[in-house]
Amino acid sequence: MARPVVEMEGKRFGKLVVMKMAEESLASHTGNKLWVCKCVCGNEITVNGSLLRTGKKTNCGCTPKFNSGRFVKGEGIKDITGKRFGKLTVIGLDRIENKKSYWWVKCECGTIKSVRSDTLKVITSCGCDKKKQDIINLGIVDNHELTHHPAYRIWSAMKNRCENPKDHAYKDYGGRGIKICPEWHDIRNFSKWADETGFESEKNLSIERIDVNGDYCPENCKWIDRRLQTRNRRNTVKLTINGITKPLTEWAEIYGVAKSKVYGRFKRGIRNPDDLFYLGNLQMRDCGRE
């Protein structure tokens, strides 16, 4: 006989509030059901009912693993979980140290940090408000807050190879006159162009200049697969067969011959495709002809 289902909807366990029974539990006849819960940090997770009732699961994981996030009773400390202080919302107890309680709080900007309870009376954010005010007070005009944009790393590398003489690639870019257009000196303009032209970090794309002797600017740049870009450098060896020009590496793939073997023959001055892309040992074949 199946155990009766314990009604959980609407109940709170630590930072988790039970919203409803999970769909995968509806067809199950066991007593321990799965429940969809919403954490005070805003995340939703599915939890086994027994873990909730026994106190083994009290948060979605937003609280670091070294602390369960459960309020410790008997310490003479008031539970302030869920309370709001300015932009900060308390999501759980961190620790008690020297009779002072430290609480995990989440700011509206998304930052989660641990703060001492008595400081919550005077602070209203994780520090993001002060940063914005400093930008105004100090007259900082180049603060863009885009260092985490997926195209930022590409923009930074582009600036280095064009403008930093100490960069290892400078001699091939800035050293020979390749510049970045004034518009792209502002990451905000570059990231906007990147978003509008289909750049995604997951696609392993790299920026390429259409005219290899031209500057970096919207009219002369496009996104290309990194693997293909290595074949379009100025020093890439190219070969024309039957009127079609391709990098030597690509021809080797087409003929199914090891690239190292093809490059070795090419360096020895072999240009005839039948010899250059011969699958076997070319020297042994030539000896056999003799």
C-alpha positions as CSV (number, residue, x, y, z in Angstrom):
1,M,0.0,0.0,0.0
2,A,1.4,3.4,-1.1
3,R,2.3,5.9,1.6
4,P,0.1,9.0,1.7
5,V,1.5,12.1,0.0
6,V,2.5,14.8,2.5
7,E,1.1,18.2,1.3
8,M,4.0,20.6,0.9
9,E,2.8,23.3,-1.4
10,G,3.3,26.8,0.1
11,K,5.6,25.7,2.9
12,R,9.0,27.2,3.5
13,F,12.2,25.3,4.3
14,G,15.1,27.6,4.9
15,K,15.4,29.7,1.8
16,L,13.2,27.4,-0.3
17,V,9.4,27.9,-0.8
18,V,7.5,25.0,-2.2
19,M,5.6,26.1,-5.4
20,K,4.1,22.9,-6.7
21,M,4.6,19.1,-7.1
22,A,7.0,18.3,-10.0
23,E,5.4,16.7,-13.1
24,E,7.7,13.7,-12.9
25,S,6.1,12.9,-9.5
26,L,2.5,12.8,-10.7
27,A,2.7,9.3,-12.1
28,S,4.7,8.0,-9.2
29,H,3.1,6.0,-6.3
30,T,5.9,6.5,-3.8
31,G,5.5,8.6,-0.7
32,N,8.5,10.8,-1.3
33,K,7.6,13.2,-4.1
34,L,9.6,15.8,-6.0
35,W,8.7,19.4,-5.5
36,V,9.4,22.5,-7.5
37,C,10.8,25.1,-5.0
38,K,11.8,28.8,-5.4
39,C,14.8,30.1,-3.5
40,V,14.9,33.6,-2.0
41,C,17.7,34.4,-4.5
42,G,15.2,33.8,-7.4
43,N,16.3,30.4,-8.7
44,E,13.9,27.5,-9.0
45,I,15.0,23.9,-8.3
46,T,13.3,20.5,-8.0
47,V,13.9,18.8,-4.6
48,N,13.0,15.4,-3.0
49,G,10.4,16.0,-0.3
50,S,12.3,14.0,2.2
51,L,15.3,16.2,1.9
52,L,13.2,19.3,2.6
53,R,11.4,17.8,5.6
54,T,14.7,16.5,7.2
55,G,16.4,19.9,6.7
56,K,19.1,18.4,4.4
57,K,18.1,20.8,1.6
58,T,17.5,24.4,2.5
59,N,18.7,26.5,-0.5
60,C,19.3,26.2,-4.2
61,G,23.1,26.2,-3.9
62,C,23.5,30.0,-3.8
63,T,25.1,29.7,-0.4
64,P,28.7,28.4,-0.5
65,K,29.1,24.7,0.4
66,F,31.0,25.3,3.5
67,N,27.9,26.7,5.1
68,S,24.4,25.2,4.9
69,G,22.7,28.6,5.1
70,R,20.4,27.4,7.9
71,F,19.8,29.7,10.7
72,V,21.5,28.6,13.9
73,K,19.2,28.7,16.9
74,G,20.3,29.2,20.5
75,E,23.0,31.8,19.7
76,G,20.8,34.8,20.7
77,I,20.8,36.1,17.2
78,K,17.7,37.2,15.3
79,D,17.0,35.6,12.0
80,I,16.9,38.3,9.3
81,T,16.7,36.0,6.3
82,G,14.6,37.5,3.5
83,K,14.8,41.1,4.9
84,R,15.8,43.9,2.6
85,F,18.3,46.7,3.3
86,G,18.4,49.2,0.4
87,K,19.5,47.1,-2.6
88,L,20.5,44.2,-0.4
89,T,18.4,41.2,0.3
90,V,19.5,38.8,3.1
91,I,19.6,35.2,1.8
92,G,21.1,33.3,4.7
93,L,23.4,33.1,7.7
94,D,27.1,32.8,6.8
95,R,28.8,32.5,10.2
96,I,29.1,33.7,13.8
97,E,32.5,35.1,14.7
98,N,33.4,36.9,18.0
99,K,29.7,37.1,18.9
100,K,29.0,38.9,15.6
101,S,26.8,37.4,12.9
102,Y,27.7,37.6,9.2
103,W,25.0,37.2,6.6
104,W,25.0,36.4,2.9
105,V,23.2,39.2,1.0
106,K,22.4,39.5,-2.7
107,C,22.5,43.0,-4.3
108,E,20.2,44.1,-7.1
109,C,23.2,44.1,-9.4
110,G,23.6,40.3,-8.8
111,T,26.6,40.3,-6.5
112,I,26.5,38.0,-3.5
113,K,28.7,38.8,-0.6
114,S,29.0,38.2,3.2
115,V,28.4,41.3,5.4
116,R,28.3,41.8,9.2
117,S,24.8,42.3,10.5
118,D,25.5,45.7,12.1
119,T,26.8,47.2,8.9
120,L,23.4,46.5,7.2
121,K,22.2,49.6,9.1
122,V,24.5,51.9,7.1
123,I,25.2,50.3,3.7
124,T,22.6,50.1,0.9
125,S,24.5,48.1,-1.8
126,C,27.4,45.8,-2.4
127,G,29.5,48.8,-3.4
128,C,28.1,49.3,-6.9
129,D,26.5,52.6,-5.9
130,K,29.8,54.0,-4.7
131,K,31.5,52.9,-7.8
132,K,29.0,54.7,-10.0
133,Q,29.3,57.8,-7.8
134,D,33.1,57.7,-8.0
135,I,32.8,57.7,-11.8
136,I,30.7,60.8,-11.6
137,N,32.9,62.6,-9.0
138,L,36.2,61.8,-10.7
139,G,34.9,62.6,-14.1
140,I,35.8,59.1,-15.5
141,V,34.6,59.0,-19.1
142,D,36.0,55.7,-20.3
143,N,34.3,53.4,-17.9
144,H,32.3,51.0,-20.0
145,E,31.6,48.0,-17.7
146,L,32.0,45.7,-20.7
147,T,35.0,43.7,-19.5
148,H,32.8,40.6,-19.4
149,H,31.5,41.0,-22.9
150,P,32.5,38.0,-25.0
151,A,34.1,40.3,-27.6
152,Y,36.2,42.3,-25.1
153,R,39.1,39.9,-25.2
154,I,39.3,40.1,-29.0
155,W,39.1,43.9,-28.8
156,S,41.8,44.1,-26.2
157,A,44.1,41.8,-28.3
158,M,43.4,43.9,-31.4
159,K,44.5,47.1,-29.6
160,N,47.6,45.5,-28.3
161,R,48.9,44.2,-31.6
162,C,48.2,47.5,-33.2
163,E,49.3,50.0,-30.5
164,N,51.6,48.2,-28.1
165,P,55.2,47.9,-29.4
166,K,55.9,45.3,-26.6
167,D,53.2,42.9,-28.0
168,H,54.8,39.9,-29.8
169,A,52.5,40.5,-32.8
170,Y,53.1,44.3,-33.1
171,K,55.6,44.0,-35.9
172,D,53.0,42.4,-38.1
173,Y,50.3,44.9,-37.3
174,G,51.1,48.3,-35.8
175,G,54.7,47.9,-36.9
176,R,53.7,47.9,-40.5
177,G,51.0,50.6,-40.2
178,I,47.8,48.7,-39.4
179,K,45.6,50.9,-37.3
180,I,42.2,50.8,-35.5
181,C,39.6,53.2,-36.7
182,P,38.7,56.0,-34.2
183,E,35.2,54.6,-33.7
184,W,36.5,51.2,-32.5
185,H,38.7,52.8,-29.8
186,D,35.6,52.7,-27.7
187,I,34.7,49.1,-26.7
188,R,31.0,50.1,-26.6
189,N,31.0,50.7,-30.4
190,F,33.0,47.6,-31.1
191,S,30.8,45.4,-28.9
192,K,27.7,46.8,-30.6
193,W,29.2,46.0,-34.0
194,A,30.1,42.5,-32.8
195,D,26.5,41.9,-31.5
196,E,25.0,43.1,-34.8
197,T,27.3,41.0,-37.0
198,G,26.5,37.7,-35.3
199,F,29.5,37.3,-33.0
200,E,29.1,34.5,-30.4
201,S,31.8,33.2,-28.1
202,E,30.5,29.6,-28.5
203,K,31.2,29.7,-32.3
204,N,35.0,30.1,-31.8
205,L,35.2,33.1,-34.1
206,S,38.0,35.5,-34.7
207,I,38.1,38.9,-36.4
208,E,39.6,39.1,-39.9
209,R,40.5,42.0,-42.1
210,I,39.2,41.5,-45.7
211,D,42.2,43.5,-47.0
212,V,45.1,42.2,-45.0
213,N,46.9,45.5,-45.6
214,G,43.9,47.6,-44.4
215,D,43.0,48.9,-41.0
216,Y,40.6,47.5,-38.4
217,C,37.2,49.1,-39.2
218,P,33.6,47.9,-39.8
219,E,34.0,48.1,-43.6
220,N,37.1,46.0,-43.7
221,C,36.4,43.3,-41.0
222,K,34.3,40.2,-40.7
223,W,34.1,37.2,-38.4
224,I,35.7,33.9,-39.4
225,D,36.3,30.5,-37.9
226,R,39.6,30.5,-36.1
227,R,40.6,27.3,-37.9
228,L,40.1,28.9,-41.3
229,Q,41.8,32.2,-40.3
230,T,45.2,30.4,-39.8
231,R,45.0,29.6,-43.5
232,N,44.6,33.2,-44.6
233,R,47.7,34.8,-43.2
234,R,50.2,36.6,-45.3
235,N,52.8,33.8,-44.9
236,T,50.3,31.0,-45.7
237,V,51.7,28.8,-48.5
238,K,49.1,28.6,-51.4
239,L,49.0,26.4,-54.5
240,T,47.0,26.7,-57.7
241,I,45.8,23.5,-59.3
242,N,43.6,23.6,-62.4
243,G,43.0,27.3,-61.9
244,I,41.9,26.9,-58.2
245,T,44.0,28.4,-55.5
246,K,43.9,27.0,-52.0
247,P,46.3,26.9,-49.0
248,L,48.6,24.0,-49.1
249,T,47.1,22.6,-45.9
250,E,43.7,22.5,-47.5
251,W,45.0,20.7,-50.6
252,A,46.6,18.1,-48.3
253,E,43.3,17.5,-46.6
254,I,41.5,17.1,-49.9
255,Y,44.1,14.6,-51.2
256,G,44.2,12.8,-47.9
257,V,48.0,13.1,-47.5
258,A,49.7,14.0,-44.2
259,K,50.4,17.8,-44.0
260,S,54.0,17.2,-42.7
261,K,54.7,15.0,-45.8
262,V,53.3,17.6,-48.2
263,Y,55.2,20.5,-46.6
264,G,58.4,18.5,-46.7
265,R,58.1,17.8,-50.4
266,F,57.1,21.4,-51.1
267,K,60.2,22.7,-49.3
268,R,62.3,20.3,-51.5
269,G,60.9,22.1,-54.6
270,I,58.3,19.6,-55.6
271,R,55.3,21.3,-57.3
272,N,53.8,18.6,-59.5
273,P,50.5,17.6,-57.8
274,D,51.0,13.9,-58.7
275,D,54.3,13.9,-56.8
276,L,53.4,16.5,-54.1
277,F,50.3,14.5,-53.0
278,Y,51.5,11.0,-53.7
279,L,50.2,8.8,-50.9
280,G,53.1,6.4,-50.6
281,N,56.8,6.9,-50.2
282,L,57.9,9.1,-53.1
283,Q,61.6,8.1,-52.9
284,M,60.8,4.4,-53.0
285,R,58.6,4.9,-55.9
286,D,61.3,6.9,-57.8
287,C,63.8,4.2,-57.0
288,G,61.4,1.6,-58.4
289,R,61.3,3.5,-61.7
290,E,65.0,3.3,-62.0
